[in-house]
Amino acid sequence: MADWIGIGRRARRCYGFDEVALVPGTVTVNPTEVDTTFILGKHKFPVPIMAASMDGVVDVNFAIAMGKLGGIAVLNLDGIQTRYDQPEEILKQIASATPEEATKLVQSLYENTKFPVKEKLIAKRIEEIKKAKVPAIVSCIPQNAAAFSKIAVEAGVDVFIVQSTVATVRHIATEYKIFDIEKFCNTTKVPVIIGNVVTYDMALEIMEAGASGVLVGIGPGAACTSRGVLGIGVPQITATVDCCAARDYYFKRRGKYIPMITDGGMRIGGEICKAFAAGSDAVMVGSAFAKAEEAPGRGYHWGMATSHANLPRGTRIRVGTSGTLKEILMGPARVDDGSQNLVGALKTSMGSLGARNIKEMHDVEIILAPSIQTEGKVFQIGQRVGMGK
């Protein structure tokens, strides 16, 4: 399992999306007949794809549009939507800033003392989403979870997510009150998703604490710089496989199935399909949806920790605008690189692999294939089209 990297020290080889491929079996299924349902508590979502809780991706209008298509959009309660009554002008400032100015601007716009989160806006945003008769899913950091969840639940939220760079049940600190994950999960009246984790042990402890779902992934997002700034992270295929092994062990021991959600690092349909084959029950995607005409970022996307006052672990990137949310999620695709019709790609892959539902997708064969992205693609690479973009 591990190789020597020096005297007395071994390291395990881990794998990302570009290093593996999926192998068809002996049965194929009509793609229109596969079941992609994602179950979380009492909720059933026909599309197992979540739009990440980033301010350049999700606002109220985007959440409504995503919900009507059967997907899930997560609203960031720590961000612009709950700090400003009219966030459009703020989003315009971020989009128009130069690369040199962007991080400093985002830091100033998110500063707590000058522009604190307004409790009335938390309730208002959730009520606006619920008024459209679609599920309301929100996210915040652990420090704000206790206060924000009470407001959110009262406003009718359906799922509450507590998200940090690294989530653990056991946290050591003397300068502030420690967030009690177990107490929070057991007292909050709606399903609670906790993230983010990348190991078997972390996933198991969070399930034991009572989480209804677990986010998997540290640093793979297109706008995240945690891996460069902090040097931490595990490639997403290995992280997903390990955490899903913990889920299966927990289910065998407790009889309760807790879904794993691969969060970040997926740009195109093929990578989403590989996440499900690695064991994921749903995926959370940011940059792909930041390209939607409905996304509030105006063709820009920035990480959740870009605004950190002392050590930003995200950056603003330009992703452009490639099509409507419907085209990106459900098709028809107008581009040839796999970044549109993500649901169609998943269903077609499942059909080709003989998987009738997401759980059967967990059992398909995965092989190590480091040349899978480049084999036979010399013209695409040379002309920067298709898989060569």
VOSE-155497 format. One line per 5 residues: number of its first residue (from 1); for each residue x, y, z of C-alpha. Coordinates in Angstrom, 1 decimal. Layout:
NUM) X Y Z; ...
REM end
This chain:
1) 0.0 0.0 0.0; 2.9 2.4 0.6; 6.4 3.1 -0.9; 9.5 4.2 0.9; 10.2 7.9 0.3
6) 13.3 8.0 2.6; 14.8 6.4 5.6; 12.1 5.2 8.0; 9.2 7.0 6.1; 6.7 5.5 3.7
11) 4.0 7.2 1.7; 0.8 5.8 0.1; 0.2 6.4 -3.6; -3.2 8.2 -4.2; -5.1 8.9 -7.4
16) -7.1 11.7 -9.0; -9.6 11.8 -11.8; -7.1 11.9 -14.7; -5.4 8.7 -13.6; -8.3 6.3 -13.7
21) -10.9 5.0 -16.2; -14.1 3.1 -15.9; -14.5 -0.4 -17.6; -17.8 -1.5 -19.2; -19.2 -4.9 -18.0
26) -21.2 -7.5 -19.8; -24.6 -5.7 -19.6; -25.7 -2.3 -20.9; -28.8 -0.3 -19.9; -30.9 2.2 -21.8
31) -29.7 5.6 -20.4; -33.2 6.9 -20.2; -34.1 4.1 -17.8; -31.4 4.5 -15.2; -32.2 5.9 -11.8
36) -30.0 8.8 -10.6; -32.1 9.6 -7.4; -30.1 10.9 -4.5; -31.7 10.4 -1.0; -30.9 12.5 2.0
41) -33.1 12.0 5.0; -36.7 12.3 3.9; -35.7 14.2 0.8; -35.4 12.7 -2.7; -33.6 14.6 -5.4
46) -33.8 13.3 -9.0; -30.5 15.0 -9.9; -27.5 14.0 -7.6; -25.6 17.1 -8.4; -25.1 20.1 -6.1
51) -24.1 23.6 -7.0; -21.4 24.7 -4.5; -22.1 27.3 -1.9; -19.9 30.0 -3.5; -21.0 33.5 -4.1
56) -20.1 33.5 -7.8; -22.3 30.4 -8.3; -25.4 30.5 -6.2; -27.8 33.3 -5.4; -31.6 33.0 -4.8
61) -32.5 33.1 -8.5; -29.9 30.4 -9.3; -31.1 28.2 -6.4; -34.7 28.4 -7.7; -33.6 27.6 -11.3
66) -31.5 24.6 -10.1; -34.3 23.4 -7.9; -36.8 23.4 -10.7; -34.5 21.3 -12.8; -34.3 18.7 -10.0
71) -30.8 19.6 -8.7; -29.5 21.1 -5.5; -28.0 24.6 -5.1; -26.4 25.6 -1.8; -26.6 29.2 -0.7
76) -23.6 30.6 1.3; -24.9 32.2 4.5; -21.5 33.7 5.3; -21.3 35.6 2.0; -22.5 38.5 0.0
81) -26.2 37.4 -0.2; -26.6 37.8 3.5; -24.4 40.9 4.0; -25.9 43.2 1.5; -29.5 44.0 0.8
86) -28.6 44.7 -2.9; -25.7 42.3 -3.7; -25.7 43.0 -7.4; -23.5 46.0 -7.1; -21.0 44.1 -5.0
91) -20.8 41.2 -7.5; -20.2 43.7 -10.3; -17.3 45.2 -8.4; -15.7 41.8 -7.9; -16.2 40.9 -11.6
96) -14.7 44.2 -12.8; -11.6 44.1 -10.5; -8.2 43.4 -12.0; -6.4 40.1 -10.9; -4.1 42.1 -8.7
101) -7.0 43.9 -7.0; -9.4 40.9 -6.7; -8.3 39.2 -3.4; -7.9 42.5 -1.5; -11.3 43.7 -2.7
106) -13.0 40.4 -1.7; -11.3 40.6 1.7; -12.7 44.1 2.3; -16.2 43.3 1.1; -16.4 40.3 3.4
111) -14.9 41.9 6.5; -17.1 41.1 9.5; -16.8 44.3 11.4; -17.7 46.6 8.4; -20.2 44.3 6.7
116) -21.6 41.7 9.1; -24.1 39.0 8.1; -27.6 40.3 8.7; -30.0 37.8 10.4; -33.0 39.3 8.6
121) -31.3 38.5 5.2; -30.7 34.9 6.2; -34.4 34.4 6.7; -35.3 36.5 3.7; -33.2 34.6 1.2
126) -34.5 31.2 2.5; -38.1 32.4 2.3; -37.5 33.7 -1.2; -36.3 30.2 -2.3; -39.1 28.4 -0.5
131) -41.7 30.7 -2.1; -40.7 29.2 -5.4; -41.6 25.7 -4.1; -38.1 24.3 -4.4; -35.8 22.9 -1.6
136) -33.7 25.4 0.3; -30.2 24.2 1.2; -27.7 26.5 2.9; -24.2 26.4 4.2; -22.0 28.2 6.8
141) -18.8 27.9 8.7; -18.7 26.1 12.1; -18.4 29.4 14.1; -21.8 30.6 12.8; -23.6 27.3 12.7
146) -25.5 27.5 16.0; -26.8 31.0 15.5; -27.6 30.7 11.7; -29.2 27.3 11.9; -31.9 28.5 14.3
151) -32.9 31.3 11.9; -32.7 29.0 8.9; -34.8 26.3 10.4; -37.5 28.8 11.4; -37.4 30.2 7.9
156) -38.1 26.8 6.4; -34.7 25.5 5.3; -34.6 21.8 4.2; -30.9 20.9 4.7; -28.2 22.7 6.6
161) -24.5 22.3 5.8; -21.6 23.1 8.1; -18.4 23.4 6.0; -14.8 24.1 6.8; -11.4 23.4 5.2
166) -10.9 20.4 7.4; -13.8 19.0 9.6; -13.1 16.9 12.7; -15.2 15.9 15.7; -12.3 16.5 18.0
171) -10.9 20.1 17.9; -8.5 21.6 20.3; -8.7 25.3 21.2; -8.5 27.6 24.2; -9.2 31.0 22.6
176) -12.8 30.3 21.5; -15.7 28.0 22.1; -15.4 24.8 20.2; -18.2 23.8 17.8; -19.8 20.6 19.1
181) -20.7 18.6 16.0; -22.5 15.8 17.8; -24.7 18.2 19.8; -25.4 20.2 16.6; -26.4 17.2 14.5
186) -28.6 15.8 17.2; -30.5 19.0 18.0; -30.9 20.5 14.6; -34.4 19.7 13.2; -33.3 19.2 9.6
191) -30.7 17.0 7.9; -27.1 18.2 8.6; -24.3 17.7 6.2; -20.7 18.1 7.6; -17.6 18.7 5.6
196) -14.9 18.5 4.5; -13.0 15.2 5.0; -10.7 13.1 3.0; -10.0 10.0 5.2; -11.7 6.9 6.4
201) -11.3 7.8 10.1; -12.5 11.4 9.7; -15.6 10.2 7.8; -16.4 7.5 10.3; -16.2 9.9 13.3
206) -18.4 12.4 11.7; -21.0 9.8 10.9; -20.8 8.5 14.5; -21.5 12.1 15.6; -24.8 12.1 13.8
211) -24.2 13.7 10.4; -26.9 13.0 7.7; -24.3 13.4 5.0; -20.5 14.0 4.6; -18.6 16.2 2.1
216) -15.4 14.7 0.7; -12.6 16.8 -0.6; -9.9 19.2 0.6; -8.5 21.7 -1.9; -9.4 20.2 -5.4
221) -11.8 23.1 -6.4; -10.9 25.2 -9.4; -10.8 28.4 -7.3; -9.3 26.9 -4.1; -5.6 27.3 -3.2
226) -5.5 25.3 0.0; -3.2 22.7 -1.5; -0.7 25.3 -2.5; -1.0 27.4 0.6; -1.2 24.7 3.2
231) 0.2 21.6 1.4; -2.7 19.5 2.5; -5.2 17.4 0.5; -5.8 13.9 -1.0; -6.6 13.3 -4.7
236) -10.4 12.9 -5.1; -10.6 9.3 -6.3; -8.6 8.0 -3.3; -10.4 10.3 -0.9; -13.8 9.2 -2.1
241) -13.0 5.5 -2.1; -11.6 5.8 1.5; -14.6 7.8 2.9; -17.1 5.5 1.1; -15.4 2.5 2.7
246) -16.2 4.1 6.0; -19.8 4.7 5.0; -20.2 1.0 4.1; -18.6 -0.1 7.3; -20.9 2.2 9.3
251) -23.9 0.9 7.4; -22.9 -2.7 8.1; -22.4 -2.0 11.8; -25.3 0.5 12.5; -27.8 -0.3 9.7
256) -27.9 3.4 8.7; -26.7 4.6 5.3; -25.0 8.0 5.3; -24.4 9.5 1.9; -21.0 10.6 0.8
261) -20.8 13.7 -1.4; -17.6 14.3 -3.5; -17.0 18.0 -3.3; -14.7 19.7 -5.9; -12.3 18.9 -8.7
266) -14.9 17.9 -11.3; -15.0 20.1 -14.4; -16.7 17.8 -16.9; -19.1 14.9 -17.1; -16.5 12.1 -17.2
271) -15.0 13.3 -13.8; -18.5 13.3 -12.2; -19.0 9.7 -13.5; -15.7 8.6 -12.0; -16.7 10.2 -8.6
276) -19.8 8.0 -8.5; -17.9 4.9 -9.5; -15.5 5.6 -6.6; -18.5 5.4 -4.3; -20.0 8.8 -4.1
281) -23.8 9.2 -3.7; -23.8 12.8 -5.0; -21.3 15.4 -6.1; -20.8 19.1 -5.4; -19.6 21.2 -8.3
286) -18.6 24.9 -8.5; -16.7 26.0 -11.6; -19.0 24.2 -14.1; -22.0 26.1 -12.8; -20.1 29.4 -12.5
291) -20.2 29.3 -16.3; -24.0 29.5 -16.4; -25.8 32.6 -17.6; -27.8 32.5 -14.4; -24.7 32.4 -12.1
296) -24.3 35.7 -10.2; -20.5 35.8 -10.7; -20.7 37.2 -14.2; -18.2 34.7 -15.6; -16.0 34.8 -12.5
301) -15.6 32.3 -9.7; -13.8 32.6 -6.3; -13.1 30.2 -3.5; -14.9 30.3 -0.1; -11.6 31.2 1.7
306) -10.5 33.9 -0.7; -11.7 36.5 1.8; -9.7 35.2 4.7; -8.2 38.3 6.4; -4.7 36.8 7.1
311) -4.2 33.8 4.8; -6.4 33.6 1.7; -6.9 30.0 0.5; -8.8 30.7 -2.6; -8.6 33.0 -5.6
316) -10.8 34.6 -8.2; -10.7 33.0 -11.6; -12.3 33.8 -14.9; -14.4 30.9 -16.2; -16.4 32.7 -18.8
321) -20.1 32.1 -19.6; -20.7 29.1 -21.8; -24.5 28.6 -21.7; -27.7 28.4 -19.7; -28.0 26.4 -16.5
326) -30.3 24.1 -18.2; -27.8 23.4 -21.0; -25.0 22.8 -18.4; -27.1 20.5 -16.3; -29.6 18.8 -18.6
331) -28.4 19.7 -22.2; -28.6 19.8 -25.1; -24.8 20.5 -25.1; -23.5 23.2 -27.4; -19.8 22.4 -26.7
336) -17.7 19.2 -27.2; -15.6 19.1 -24.0; -18.0 17.5 -21.6; -18.8 20.6 -19.6; -22.5 20.6 -20.6
341) -25.3 18.1 -20.2; -23.8 16.7 -17.0; -26.9 14.6 -16.2; -26.9 13.2 -19.7; -23.3 12.3 -19.4
346) -24.0 10.5 -16.1; -26.9 8.6 -17.4; -25.1 7.6 -20.6; -22.1 6.4 -18.6; -24.3 4.5 -16.3
351) -26.0 2.8 -19.2; -22.7 1.9 -20.9; -21.4 0.5 -17.6; -24.6 -1.5 -16.9; -25.5 0.4 -13.8
356) -29.2 0.8 -13.3; -28.8 3.1 -10.3; -26.2 5.0 -8.3; -25.5 2.1 -5.9; -24.8 -0.2 -8.8
361) -22.5 2.5 -10.2; -20.4 2.0 -7.0; -19.5 -1.5 -8.2; -18.2 -0.8 -11.7; -14.6 -1.7 -12.4
366) -12.0 1.1 -12.1; -8.6 0.8 -13.7; -5.4 2.8 -13.4; -5.0 4.5 -16.8; -2.7 7.5 -16.7
371) -2.8 7.9 -20.5; -6.6 7.9 -20.7; -6.8 11.6 -21.3; -4.1 11.7 -24.0; -4.2 8.4 -25.8
376) -5.0 9.0 -29.5; -5.9 12.6 -28.9; -2.8 14.3 -30.5; -5.0 16.3 -32.9; -7.4 17.5 -30.2
381) -4.4 18.5 -28.0; -2.7 20.3 -30.9; -5.8 22.1 -32.0; -7.1 22.7 -28.4; -10.5 21.3 -29.1
386) -12.6 18.6 -27.3; -10.4 16.8 -24.7; -7.4 19.0 -25.7; -8.8 22.2 -24.3
REM end
